[in-house]
């Protein structure tokens, strides 16, 4: 009983993460790829406000490499989110282990260049960037903090899938 409660709490946290990621992907992230006409004015306004308020250069003028990450999010991650949401809310679904490991490694890999660009990129006129840019260390760190959960939670997920005895346990198959 003592081990089940922390596992279920973490499963619920992961379920909420994946559930919340569905509308974020559909209504915010995919605006980078899809025609603006597909989105109601309210979602376009929300994106505009976010870009102005937080000076997110990747969503204002997305470079090709960032668009490729969003394309992978559409193609691979978005279909995974409902399955992950179901598995973690239900709890005890060992079949989610391998897809969750793949998701977490993929997501962590994409977040490294994203966070690095916020911290290290020169968003000057000389670089050809024409939007609002994070100019102060505080603005850069704010962007890092906004994106950091999408690195931290996949790290937690990966460790949970690799280290938790419940998910590590492999059932022995009966020999015929």
N, C-alpha and C positions, 0 to 999 in steps of 0.2 A: 504493500500500500504506500509506503514512504517514497518509493521511486516513481510510482505512477503519477502522483500529483504534480511534481515538477515537470515530468514529461508531458502531461496533458496541458499544463500552463504554457509551455513552449509551443506545443502543437497549436493551441488556440492563437497565440501571438503570430505564428507563421500563417495560420489560416486568415487572420485579419490582414496581414501584410499582402498576401496574394489576392484577397478579395478587394482591397483598396487599390491594388495595382491595375486592376481591369479598367476602371474608369479613367485613371491617370493616363494609361497607355492610349485608350480609345479617344479621349477628349483633349488631351494635351500633346503627348509625345508624337502621335501620328499626324498632327498638323504640319510637322516638318516635311512629311512625304506626300500627303494627300492634297488634292485641290481645295482651296479655301471655301469654295461653294458647298462642299459637303458638310461644313460646320455652321451651326446657327451663329448668329451675331454675338450671342452671349459668350460662347466658347472662344470665338476669335478675340473678343474684348478681354476675356480673362487672360488669354495668352499675351495680348498686348500689354495689359497691366503688369503681368508677371515680368515680362522682358524689360519694361521701363523701371519697375520698382527694384528689381534685383540685378539688372544689367547683365542678363545671361546671354553671352555672345553666341553660344551654341544653338539656342532656340531662335535668336533674332536672325542671324545669317549663318545657317548651319553649313559647315564644311562637308565635303563629300564623305570623308571618313565617318563623321557623326551620323550622316544620313544612312550610311551602311549599317551602323549599329542599330538605328531605329528600324531599318528594314528587317534585321535579324530579330528584333523585338516583336515585330509584327508576325513574322514567319514562324518563329520557334517559341518565343516566350508567351505571347498572348494565348495561343491554344493550350499551353501548359497551365496557365493561371487557374482556370476553373477546376481542372483535375487536382491541382495542388490544394486549392481552397477546400474542395470536398474531402480529400485525404486527411488534411490536418484538422478540420473541424470534426470529422468522424472519429479520427484517432485510430492508431494501431494499424494503419494500412502500410504494411511492409513493402508493397509493390511500388511505393513512391520513392524509395531509397535511391535507386539508380537515376531516374529522371531528375530528382532533387539535386543530386551530386552534379549532374551535367549542367543543370540550370545555374547552380551556385558558382561553378567554375567559369562558365560562360559570362555570367554577369560580373563577377569580380574582374575578369580579364578586360571587359569593356570599360569598367569604371576607372581603371588605372590611367589610361590616356585622357579620359574626361577630367578627372581630378588634377592630373598633371597640367593639362591645358589651363585650368583655372589658376593654378599656382604659378606657372612658369611662362605661359604664352605672352608674347608682346602684342597687344591689341592696338597698335599704333596705326596712324594713317599710312605710314611707310609699309606696314604689313598688308595693306589693302583692306583692312576691316573698316566698315562704314557705319556700324551701329553704335549704340551705347555700350561702353565697355567698363568693366570693373577697374577702377583707377587706384583705389587705396587697398592696402593689405586687408582692411576690414571688409571691404566689398568682396574681395577674392575669397576670404575665409567664410563669408556668409554663403556664397555659392557652394563652397566645399561642404558646409554644414547641411545645405539643402540636399545635396547629392549623396552625402556620406551614408545615410541609412541604406541606400541601395548597394553599398559595399559591405557595411557592417552586418546587415541581416543575412546576406548570402554567406558570409564567413561563419556566422552562428549556425546557419542551416547546414553547411558543409561539415562543421565539427560535430553537430548533433547527429547527422547521418553516419559519420565515420566512427564516432566514439560511443554513442548510446548503445548499451548492450541489446536493447530491444530491437533496434534496427540493424545491428550487426549480426544478430542471430540468424543463422540459415537453417531452415527446416531440413531435416533429413528425409530424403525421398525413400519410399518403400521400393524394395526390389521385387520384381515380378518373378 
